[in-house]
Amino acid sequence: MLGTLLLTAPAAHAADTPLRDLGTAKGKVIGTAVTGAKLTGSYGDIAGAQFSSLTPGNAMKWGSVEPTRGSFNWAEADQIVEFAEAHGQQVRGHTLVWHSQNPSWLTNGSWTSAQLGTLLDDHIATEVGRYKGRIAAWDVVNEPFNEDGTYRSTLWYNGLGSGYIARALTAARAADPAAKLYINDYNVEGVNAKSTALYNLVKSLKEQGVPIDGVGLQAHLILGQVPSTLQQNIQRFADLGVDVAITELDIRMALPADTAKLAQQKADYKAVTAACVAVSRCVNLTVWGFTDSDSWVDSTFPGYGAATPYDANYAPKPAYYGIAEALGGTTTPPPTGACTATYSVPSQWNTGFTGNVTISCSGASLSSWKVTWTYGAGQQITQAWNATCTQSGAAVSCVNASYNGTVPDGGSVSFGFNANWSGSNPVPTVTLG
Ligand code: XIL
């Protein structure tokens, strides 16, 4: 016999200005990585309403589009591009030349340098050509550097030397002259050896007249570790004459999440967004999945998760409001968790019963409380303990005693009462608030 009212933040905040509109007002495109099969229901609604750019999380990688040599599968990539066009969104193409998620026929083959070069040229001509005019920006080359700033040893580097980067950019420009061409990497958000190597590469490409329009800073970050030099680093690339995009932002925390970690995550998301807002050539800020139910983090970094701006039930987290605030939004975040009141009848006899109400909090807390309900069958409270209860007609209102108003995150408080009944004793719906 339980009557429960769950007090939670509503999953959608229709009155809040969508991130994409806040971004537009600041001259920023706000994006998310997506999984094509999920673009329906709440996931599709949020992806379409909140973001002005989509990046296929996996659908445009070589291993996805050409699993067997000469046999192509464009279904998911096409679907995402069509969804974006239907929602007035840009698409970031991701990614053409990488060491990972390549088809096994490619990685297991043994190729001469000339063959590799032709494979690279043909792949870029085929994929970029297919979507010509429909992709705002391509991550042409992904993750070319080691942490110390040397070139990563890959199929491409080992076969073609560092010239594979200029070759890929040139091929991409030929296939779609309108698309912005990027080099994208991780751990290049702050000023460090790796980002300096990227800086020097971009500088040299520009000096040689190789087409390069932007750099992507992936930004797979750890809670509390936004690099202090992020804005300075964005600015130095902008000063070279290229655009900058935050391409894969997520901020992971050790699980379980709690109120303090979610507050820190909000601050971190806000700091990253603010750094992009501060530099006019930072043109796009994309999260790598917008919901914790569609993030690569949990499976990639064991023990870590909760890295995105929406929880797994599509409720915006404090992180969402961190992005919104940095974009000039003025919304107030809802409580991050919930407190609930549960009514039960531990014992009942011929004309009387003992009732109990327990108030529990998870991800939220209370410093005082009031629980109300309306009896449906003439029940009458005679005595209460651990609360002050008043009854007027059928309406009951119970407030905390002086000593038990606090319900901590993860804690609970109970009060009890005796009451009379006759005929029937239905459980009322209780309201906490
Ligand atoms: C990740 C995807 O999100 C996962 O689903 C997949 O299993 C592995 O790749 N850097 C990148 C992205 O450039 O393509 C990666 O995406 C995350 C790291």
Residues whose N, C-alpha, C, O or C-beta is under 5 A from the ligand:
A	BS01	XIL	G57 W296
